[in-house]
Amino acid sequence: LNPVAMSILIVSGCLLIFDIEYERYFSGAKFIHFLLGPATVALAVPIYQNWRIIRSESMVILTVIILGSVFAVLISYGLGLLFGLDSVTIASLMPRSVTAPIAMGISELIGGIPSLTAIITIITGIIGASLGTFTLDILRVKNMAARGFGIGLASHGIGTARAMSRNQTAGVFAAVAMGLSGIVTSLIVPLVFQLLF
């Protein structure tokens, strides 16, 4: 039971049952929305505390970030073509593997629909956070840094929160992966989109 998925279901259900418009709901939730920024910045503290380990693995980290980000973008593009989606929907799908605010900005930049991108990104994060640990167990990945990095790369903020709640080392490497993949993906997606469309 992923807390983000359950929260979305509960809040959506309440909005529908009580016929509350989203704008009215969001005006009351602005303070919580504001706190997402400081919460994300707070991830810098454990990264700073583990900087020596991160720096010693910098070449591996950069290689995996580039390969993982390119793979995520290309697989999204390929699936879009396979299912016959139009270019606007594919543009909305391509940045799905980074945290929602970055994904929405990339989507808008390349002509996608930011709200659709937000939904796809949240679903990606929930699935990654829910199934990531299970998948890594099946693959017998024991190293906490590698586990966290994989979850952070595949399922951004939601996965990073999950990794941080399980193990600090996993959380630190998930945060590194989330941040760096956001940078790399924001550079890759516009280039790939221009080349392919």
Buried (B, 14 or more C-beta within 10 A) or exposed (E): EBEBBEEBEEEEEEBEEEEEEEEEBEEEEEEEEEEEEEEBEEBEEBBEEBEEEBEEBEEEBEEBBBEBBBEBBBBBBEEBEEEEBEBBBBBBBBBBBBBBBBBBBBBBBBEBBBEBBBBBBBBBBBBBBBBBBEBBEEEEEEEBBBBBBBBBBBBBBBBBBBBBEBBBBBBBBBBBBBBBBBEBBBEBBBEBBEEBE
